Structure formats: structure tokens, C-alpha cells
Amino acid sequence: MAFGWKLHGDGKTLPPGEVVKPDERLSWPRMVGFGAQHVIAMFGATFVFPLVMGLDPNVAVMMSGVSTILFLLIVQGKIPSYLGTSASFVGGVVAIRAAQGDSATVTGAILIAGIVLALCGVAIHFLGVQIIHKVFPPVVTGAVVMLIGFGLAYVVADVYWPQDHWIALITMVATFLIIVLFRGFIGRIGILLGLVFGFLLSWGADKVFGNITAYNAGTGQIDTHPRVSFDAVANADWIGLPNFHGPEFKVSAIVLVLPAVIALIAENVGHVKAVGEMTGADVDPYMGRAVAADGAATVIASAVGGSPTTTYAENIGVMAATRVYSTAAYYVAAVIAILFGLCPKFGALIAATPGGVLGGITVILYGMIGLLGAKIWIENRVDFSDPVNMVPIGAGIILAIGPVTHQITGDFALAGIALGTIVVLGGYHLLRAIAHGPRKEVSGGEIGFERDATG
């Protein structure tokens, strides 16, 4: 059930060893406090990634609240999770922008990807979780996650870092220190704190050193400009609706973001299982609902100009630290996020983040995303002595990192992450079908094939 939480104990204290279950709550003032913690935890990534994708962070924050409520209703309150902006779409969106696509084209492509994700969730619900492992085994999901992260390296090098390389470097190092030196909650919001530090550093540099002469992402040229401009903040209203806009659909753009669906399935499954382990509940029957809910939330968010969504590990960390798994806290967090979205001045302040700061932040974010792919391989003990695993995976990652462009027709091309994902997924299943069985060692240390009883 989605509502009707039972009061846990006296509603004030949580004795050692006890947890607040998803259908329980503490007193409402305490639940408001826990909800505020979830807002803080999701906040950094939820507005950083829209900035990187060129979307309105105010819309993203507001729709993250709407998406979370929708998710909780679809999973019937069985899986406490917050839905924030997904990083998996950044590569595809950057490629769309590079091809002169506007925000309507971006959100249209994301909306279609959301529909595909929702349909995958429906399939998982009726066919069972095992279908995921057959189509997207760990070697494939790990590779897709890795190439999504590492495939964005050129964005840091070509777009953000050149805008202010010293601010980028200092912001990166400061974020390193915050994440590593502070192990608790402060460390978990290290990206957000690093961004705030870089923002203040840029503002101080303007006051001390004056304007900077460097690449200006706004004009696409090298000129002299302030690192931080508050003109848009001053002109924005305190209360009002964010800048909603409708989607526009282009096949070439849709193809570029579809690979993110694979990463989202893997991400959702991993997060839901983590929640299940913490709560001690069997979440497999709700796995398909969770994936479908994320797809539906992405459709709703992108339909009004918002960002794609995903379940957030940051909020899972908050639950692990507090032992409060109540969905009531997530409803509170969702309402707070919606209220933030109704403050245009807040959105304008976020949009004023300097490019150099984003350079220092994104180099960490993209690297961490890429290494999550390696983590999937390690945890599942993927065997790279097997050429069926090694050959297509290596090729796909190089195509993404390039980024390599493969022209299909005069006005349609596959490039970077999209091309790499197709090679990884198609190449793996093709070679596995050809191999027909396990490999064996032959003389000279070469790898050979042999057929087994299954052919």
C-alpha cells in the first residue's frame, strides 16, 4: 500500500538494531527532517546533470519530486527510492547538441527512451527478472556503463576545461578532498559541496583578478567575460513556474540516447536489490514495476522539458545511515523538491554555474560512471581471457571514447556511445552464437573453441 504508515514505537526514538520499515514512520516532524536529508542527498546530481545537458535545472528538480511520487505509487510503496536526474543520458544528449539539436529535440529523444524503458519493465514483470541476465549479462551491462562514462571524456576536454582550466583544476582537487576526507554524509554530498566551492572561488576570482579571456561556451568563441554573472538571477522572479517546453521527435536523436536504456535497467535492478537487502524484503516481484515506473517517470518529466530520471544510490546511502526506510520520508522529499521548482530565482542561480567549475566536477562524475562498469565486471567475475567477452567489449569502448562516427546515410550517422553500445551488444551475442560452446586452451597458448553437448 502507498499510504497509511504505522507509527514505529513511540515515534521518537529508534532503539539499536531496529529499523523503520517502508510502511512505518516516526513522528511527522522527524519525517520532515528525514525528507530534507533526502533532498540534500539527491540535490547535487539532480541539478548538475541538467546543467551538463543544457536543460532547465528548475524543471528537473520539480519533476524529480513528481517522478518520485509516481514511482512510489506504481511500486505500491514496497521500494523506498528517490528518482533524480540520470547521468546515463549525458553522452547521447551531448551528441545531439553537437549536431545542433535543441532542448525540444533532446527531451523528445529522452521521452521515447522512457517509453522503451517502461516497456522493458512490463516485459520484466511478466517474463521474470532472469530475462535481464540473458539479454544484458554483466559483461554487456558493465561495458555499456563504462562507455557511457568514458565516452564523455571529450566533453570535459573540449567544452568545460578550456573555459577556465585553473578553476577546473582547483575545483577537482577540492572535490577529491571532500569526498575522501569526509566519510559520512558530508562525503556523500561531496560533488555538491565541490560545486559550491568552485562557484564561490570563481566569484572571488572575478573580484580579485577581473574578467577572464578564454573560450566562452555561450558564444562559441574566445572572448573576455566574467566567470560568474548574476544578471539572470536579478531578473528572475521569486515565485513562478519553471520554463516548461514540449518535445520534438527526430529519429537521429532518438538513436543516440537509446543505449542509456541498458544502463538504466542495470542501475535500477542494482538499486532495487540493494534496497531489498537492507529492508529484508523480497523485491523480485516488484522489479518489473520499478523499471516500468522509472520509464513512466522519464516520459512524464521529459514531456514538459525535464530531465530523464533514475533511482538514486545517494538516497539509498541515507537510508543505510539512518535505518529509516519509510516511504513517508520520500513523499516529504518529493514535496520539498516541487516547491524548489516553483522558485525561478533559484533556477537562475544554478544556471549561473561557471563552465570551469563544471569542468572540475564532470571529470570526476564521468570517471566515476565509467569505473562503475568495471565494478560490475569485478563483482560478477567476468572472464576476459574469453575472446567473446574481450573482443566486442574492447572495440565498443574505443568507438565510444573516440568518439568514432560511422556515416549510415547522407544525413544519418551513428557515433560515440550509440555506436559503441551497438557493437558491444550485437557483437557479444553474435560471437556467442558463433562460438557454440566453451573455449579451451590449445598448443601455443592460443584460444580455441569446442562444441559441448548443447551445440
C-alpha positions in Angstrom: 0.0 0.0 0.0 1.2 3.5 -0.8 -0.2 5.3 2.2 -1.3 4.6 5.8 2.0 4.3 7.6 2.1 2.7 11.0 3.8 4.6 13.8 7.1 2.8 14.8 7.4 2.5 18.6 6.8 5.8 20.3 7.6 7.7 17.1 10.5 9.4 18.7 13.4 7.0 19.2 14.9 4.2 17.2 16.5 1.6 19.5 19.7 -0.1 18.4 19.2 -2.9 15.9 15.7 -1.7 14.9 14.7 -0.1 11.6 11.7 1.9 10.4 10.2 -0.2 7.6 8.7 1.2 4.3 5.2 1.1 5.7 6.1 2.6 9.0 7.1 6.1 10.1 8.3 8.2 13.1 6.6 11.4 14.2 5.8 13.8 11.3 8.3 16.5 12.4 11.0 13.8 12.4 9.9 12.5 9.0 10.1 16.1 7.6 13.7 16.1 8.8 14.5 12.8 7.2 12.8 14.0 4.0 15.0 17.1 4.0 18.1 14.9 4.2 16.9 13.0 1.1 16.6 16.4 -0.7 20.1 17.3 0.2 21.4 13.9 -0.9 19.8 14.0 -4.3 20.3 17.7 -4.9 23.8 17.9 -6.3 23.4 15.3 -9.1 19.8 16.2 -9.8 20.7 19.8 -10.9 24.3 19.2 -12.0 23.3 16.8 -14.8 20.6 19.1 -16.3 23.2 21.8 -16.4 25.6 19.5 -18.3 22.8 18.5 -20.7 21.7 22.1 -21.2 18.3 21.6 -19.7 16.5 23.8 -17.1 17.6 22.6 -13.6 14.4 24.1 -12.1 12.2 21.8 -14.2 14.5 18.9 -13.4 14.2 19.5 -9.6 10.5 19.9 -9.7 9.9 16.9 -11.9 12.1 14.8 -9.7 9.6 15.3 -7.0 6.7 14.4 -9.3 8.6 11.4 -10.6 9.3 10.1 -7.1 5.6 10.3 -6.1 4.7 8.4 -9.4 7.3 5.8 -8.7 6.2 5.1 -5.2 2.6 4.8 -6.3 3.4 2.3 -9.1 5.6 0.1 -6.8 2.8 0.3 -4.2 5.2 1.7 -1.6 7.2 -1.5 -1.5 10.5 0.0 -2.7 11.6 3.3 -1.0 13.6 5.2 -3.6 14.1 8.8 -4.9 14.1 9.5 -8.6 16.6 12.1 -9.6 18.3 13.1 -12.9 20.0 10.3 -14.7 23.6 10.6 -15.8 23.3 7.8 -18.3 21.8 10.1 -21.0 24.5 12.8 -20.9 26.6 11.3 -23.7 23.7 11.0 -26.1 22.5 14.5 -25.2 25.9 15.9 -25.8 26.0 14.2 -29.2 22.6 15.7 -30.0 23.7 19.2 -29.0 26.9 18.7 -31.1 24.6 18.1 -34.1 22.8 21.4 -33.4 19.9 19.8 -31.7 17.8 22.0 -29.4 16.2 21.2 -26.0 13.0 20.1 -27.6 14.9 17.5 -29.7 16.7 16.4 -26.6 13.7 15.9 -24.5 11.8 14.2 -27.4 14.5 11.6 -27.7 14.6 11.1 -24.0 10.8 10.6 -23.9 11.0 7.8 -26.5 13.7 6.2 -24.4 11.5 6.4 -21.4 8.7 4.6 -23.3 11.2 1.8 -24.3 12.3 1.6 -20.6 8.7 1.3 -19.4 8.0 -1.4 -22.0 11.1 -3.3 -20.8 9.8 -3.0 -17.2 6.5 -4.5 -18.3 8.4 -7.4 -20.1 10.4 -8.0 -16.9 7.3 -8.1 -14.8 5.7 -10.8 -16.9 8.8 -12.7 -18.1 10.7 -12.6 -14.8 14.0 -11.0 -13.8 16.0 -13.7 -15.4 15.3 -12.2 -18.9 17.6 -9.3 -18.0 20.5 -11.6 -17.4 20.0 -13.3 -20.7 19.8 -10.2 -22.9 22.1 -8.0 -20.8 24.6 -10.2 -19.0 27.1 -8.5 -16.6 29.8 -8.3 -19.3 27.5 -6.2 -21.5 25.9 -4.0 -18.8 29.3 -3.3 -17.4 30.6 -2.3 -20.8 27.7 0.0 -21.5 28.0 1.8 -18.2 31.8 2.2 -18.8 31.5 3.6 -22.3 28.7 6.0 -21.2 31.2 7.4 -18.6 34.4 7.3 -20.5 32.7 8.3 -23.8 32.2 11.7 -22.3 35.9 12.5 -21.8 35.9 14.7 -24.9 33.2 17.0 -23.3 35.5 17.8 -20.4 38.5 18.3 -22.7 36.7 20.3 -25.4 33.9 22.2 -23.7 34.3 22.7 -19.9 38.0 22.6 -19.1 39.0 25.3 -21.6 36.6 27.8 -20.1 38.8 28.2 -17.0 41.4 25.5 -16.6 42.8 26.7 -13.2 39.3 26.9 -11.6 38.6 23.5 -13.1 41.8 22.0 -11.6 41.3 23.6 -8.2 37.6 22.5 -8.1 38.5 19.0 -9.0 41.2 18.7 -6.2 38.9 20.3 -3.6 36.1 17.8 -4.5 38.7 14.9 -4.3 39.5 16.0 -0.7 35.9 16.5 0.4 34.8 13.0 -0.9 37.8 11.2 0.6 38.4 13.0 3.9 34.8 13.1 4.9 33.4 9.5 5.1 29.9 10.3 6.4 27.1 12.3 5.0 29.4 15.2 4.0 31.4 12.8 1.8 28.2 11.6 0.1 27.3 15.2 -1.0 30.9 15.9 -1.9 30.0 16.7 -5.5 27.5 19.3 -4.4 30.0 20.9 -1.9 32.7 20.9 -4.6 30.4 22.7 -7.0 29.5 25.3 -4.3 33.2 25.7 -3.5 34.1 26.2 -7.2 31.2 28.7 -7.7 32.5 30.8 -4.7 36.1 30.5 -5.9 35.1 31.8 -9.4 33.1 34.7 -7.9 36.2 35.6 -5.8 38.5 35.3 -8.8 36.3 37.8 -10.7 36.6 40.3 -7.7 40.4 39.8 -7.4 41.6 39.3 -11.0 38.7 40.7 -13.1 37.2 39.1 -16.2 38.8 36.1 -17.8 39.8 35.8 -21.5 39.0 32.3 -22.5 36.6 30.1 -24.5 33.0 31.2 -23.9 30.5 28.3 -24.3 27.7 30.9 -24.8 29.3 32.5 -27.9 31.5 29.6 -29.0 34.5 32.0 -29.2 37.4 33.2 -27.1 36.5 36.5 -25.6 36.7 38.5 -22.3 33.8 37.8 -19.9 33.1 37.4 -16.2 33.3 33.9 -14.8 30.1 34.4 -12.8 27.1 36.6 -14.0 24.2 37.2 -11.7 22.2 39.2 -14.3 19.7 36.4 -14.9 19.3 35.9 -11.1 18.5 39.5 -10.6 15.8 39.5 -13.3 14.2 36.2 -12.2 11.0 36.1 -10.1 11.0 34.6 -6.6 7.8 32.6 -7.3 6.6 31.2 -10.6 6.5 28.2 -12.9 9.8 26.9 -14.4 10.4 27.1 -18.2 8.3 24.1 -19.4 8.6 23.2 -23.1 7.3 20.4 -25.3 9.3 17.6 -27.0 10.2 17.3 -30.7 11.0 13.9 -32.2 13.9 13.1 -34.6 15.0 9.6 -35.3 18.7 10.5 -35.5 18.5 12.0 -32.0 16.4 9.0 -30.6 19.1 6.5 -31.7 21.8 8.5 -29.8 20.0 8.1 -26.4 18.6 4.6 -26.6 21.8 3.0 -25.3 21.1 4.7 -22.0 18.1 2.3 -21.5 20.5 -0.6 -21.0 22.4 1.3 -18.3 19.1 2.3 -16.6 17.9 -1.2 -16.4 21.1 -2.3 -14.8 21.1 0.6 -12.5 17.5 0.1 -11.4 17.9 -3.6 -10.8 21.1 -3.0 -8.7 19.4 -0.3 -6.6 16.2 -2.2 -6.0 18.2 -5.3 -4.9 20.2 -3.1 -2.6 17.0 -1.8 -1.0 15.7 -5.3 -0.7 18.8 -6.5 1.1 18.6 -3.6 3.6 14.9 -4.0 4.2 15.0 -7.8 4.2 12.1 -7.9 1.7 11.7 -10.0 -1.4 11.7 -7.3 -4.1 11.9 -9.5 -7.2 8.1 -9.4 -7.7 8.4 -5.6 -7.9 11.5 -5.4 -10.1 9.5 -5.0 -13.3 7.2 -2.4 -11.7 10.3 -0.4 -10.6 11.8 -0.4 -14.1 8.5 0.5 -15.7 7.9 3.2 -13.1 11.3 4.8 -13.9 10.4 4.7 -17.6 7.0 6.3 -17.0 8.6 8.9 -14.8 11.1 9.7 -17.5 8.2 10.1 -20.0 6.3 12.5 -17.8 9.4 14.5 -16.9 10.6 14.9 -20.5 7.2 15.7 -21.8 7.4 19.1 -20.1 11.1 19.8 -20.7 12.5 17.9 -17.7 15.4 15.5 -17.4 15.5 11.7 -17.5 15.2 10.0 -14.2 16.7 7.1 -12.3 16.7 5.7 -8.8 19.4 7.3 -6.7 22.2 5.5 -4.8 22.8 8.6 -2.8 19.4 8.3 -1.1 19.9 4.6 -0.6 23.1 5.6 1.4 21.0 8.0 3.5 18.6 5.1 4.4 21.6 2.8 5.3 23.0 5.5 7.6 19.7 6.4 9.3 18.0 2.9 9.2 14.8 4.8 8.3 13.3 3.1 5.2 9.9 4.8 5.4 8.4 5.9 2.1 6.8 8.8 4.1 10.3 10.5 4.0 10.3 10.2 0.3 6.9 11.8 -0.1 8.1 14.7 2.1 11.3 15.0 -0.1 9.2 15.0 -3.2 7.0 17.8 -2.0 10.1 19.9 -1.0 11.6 19.4 -4.5 8.4 20.5 -6.1 8.4 23.7 -4.0 12.0 24.4 -5.0 11.0 24.1 -8.7 8.5 26.9 -8.1 11.3 29.4 -7.4 12.7 30.7 -10.8 15.4 32.8 -9.0 16.8 29.5 -7.5 17.0 28.0 -11.0 18.7 31.1 -12.4 21.3 30.9 -9.6 22.0 27.2 -10.5 22.3 28.1 -14.2 24.9 30.7 -13.4 27.4 27.9 -12.5 30.7 28.7 -14.4 31.9 26.3 -17.1 35.3 25.9 -15.4 33.5 24.6 -12.2 31.6 22.1 -14.3 34.9 21.0 -15.8 36.3 20.1 -12.4 33.1 18.4 -11.4 32.3 16.5 -14.6 35.8 15.0 -14.9 35.0 13.2 -11.6 31.5 12.3 -12.4 32.3 10.9 -15.8 35.2 8.9 -14.4 33.1 7.5 -11.6 30.4 6.4 -14.0 33.0 4.7 -16.2 34.5 2.8 -13.3 31.1 1.6 -12.1 31.2 -0.5 -15.3 34.5 -2.1 -14.1 32.8 -2.6 -10.7 30.1 -4.6 -12.4 32.7 -6.8 -14.1 34.6 -7.4 -10.8 31.6 -8.2 -8.8 30.4 -10.7 -11.4 33.9 -12.1 -12.1 33.7 -11.5 -15.8 36.4 -13.6 -17.6 38.3 -11.5 -20.1 40.5 -14.4 -21.2 37.5 -15.4 -23.2 37.6 -13.5 -26.6 33.8 -13.5 -26.8 34.0 -11.1 -23.8 37.1 -9.3 -24.6 36.9 -8.5 -28.4 33.5 -6.8 -28.8 33.7 -5.1 -25.4 37.1 -3.5 -26.1 36.1 -2.5 -29.6 32.8 -0.9 -28.4 34.6 1.1 -25.6 37.2 2.5 -28.1 34.4 3.5 -30.5 32.7 5.4 -27.7 35.8 7.1 -26.3 36.9 8.3 -29.8 34.2 9.3 -30.4 34.1 7.5 -33.7 31.4 8.4 -36.3 30.0 5.9 -38.7 28.0 7.5 -41.5 25.0 5.4 -42.4 23.3 7.8 -44.9 23.9 11.3 -46.0 22.0 12.8 -43.0 22.2 9.9 -40.5 25.2 8.7 -38.6 26.0 6.5 -35.6 28.7 7.9 -33.3 30.3 7.6 -30.0 28.2 5.9 -27.2 25.4 4.8 -29.6 27.8 3.1 -32.0 29.8 1.6 -29.1 26.7 0.2 -27.5 25.5 -1.5 -30.7 28.9 -3.1 -31.2 29.1 -4.3 -27.6 25.6 -5.8 -27.5 25.4 -7.1 -31.1 29.0 -8.2 -31.2 28.7 -10.1 -27.9 25.6 -12.1 -28.8 26.8 -12.7 -32.4 30.1 -14.1 -31.3 28.5 -16.1 -28.5 26.1 -17.7 -31.1 29.0 -18.5 -33.4 31.2 -19.9 -30.6 28.5 -22.6 -29.7 30.3 -23.5 -26.5 33.2 -23.0 -24.1 36.7 -22.1 -25.2 39.6 -24.4 -24.4 43.4 -23.9 -24.3 45.3 -25.4 -27.3 49.0 -25.7 -28.0 51.0 -22.5 -28.2 48.8 -20.8 -25.7 46.1 -19.9 -28.2 42.4 -20.0 -27.5 40.3 -22.5 -29.4 36.6 -23.5 -29.5 35.0 -26.7 -28.8 31.3 -27.7 -29.0 29.6 -29.0 -25.9 26.5 -31.2 -25.6 24.2 -28.2 -26.2 25.8 -27.4 -29.5 
